[in-house]
Amino acid sequence: MEDQQPGASVLNEATAENQTGVTAVAETGQPAGTDEAGAEEAPVAEDASLTDSDDAQPVRRPVGRWLAVTVGVAAALFVGSAAFAGAAVQPYLVDLAVVRTKLHVARTATNAITTLWTYTPDNIDKLADRASQYLGGDLGTDYRKYIDKIVAPSKQAQITNTTQVIGAAVESLNGPNAVALVYTNTTTTTPLTKNIPSMKYLSYRLTMKRERTRWLVTKMSTVTKLDLTPQV
């Protein structure tokens, strides 16, 4: 009878194995044979979550840096263009001032010659006073002396002298000093010649000097003199 019954040691070993399996399931929550598979799948899930996180994050571009560069380039171009414009305008302004001065000189020379050599028997005695506004230095005194000598003869002969300026140019301009050329046609009439006009082509060289805002003639000489009076 003792040989037919299982041994107590075998039962004890089986009972011990069953208890060991139950204990493993209770501690891990899953059978003991699935530990290695779970350990291999966990990293894959973790990598997938990292990949999804990287794909979802938007790409950031350095907008502020490019904006600063653009503003800097625009400012540099503006400053450069302003400097170039200033350098280009400066010579133009200088040339414009010279042109205006020459026009002033030529206009004054034209008015001076017209006034000095245009008179009638009725106004020749005031001619020196009218001309004095254009004359400077010793020329004003010399001109007055000349007119004083011809006033009486001109009135007696009823001489009328008319000077028309046909051209004027500035020969030189150096600071307050200038030289102008004036080209004229002068016509003289008198009853003594039956009012047949005496016509002359005259050109003058005027030396001029600026005093404050006025240009005055200080010297005057005849450059060309042609008698165009028709011979009867």
Secondary structure, DSSP 8 states (H G I E B T S, - for coil): -TTTS--HHHHHHHHHHHHHHHHHHHHHSS-GGGHHHHHHHHHHHHHHHHHHHHHHS-----HHHHHHHHHHHHHHHHHHHHHHHHHHHHHHHHHHHHHHHHHHHHHHHHHHHHHHT-B-TTTGGGHHHHHGGGB-THHHHHHHHHHHHHHHHHHHHT-EEEEEEEEEEEEEEETTEEEEEEEEEEEEE-GGGTT--EEEEEEEEEEEEEETTEEEEEEEEEEEEEE-----
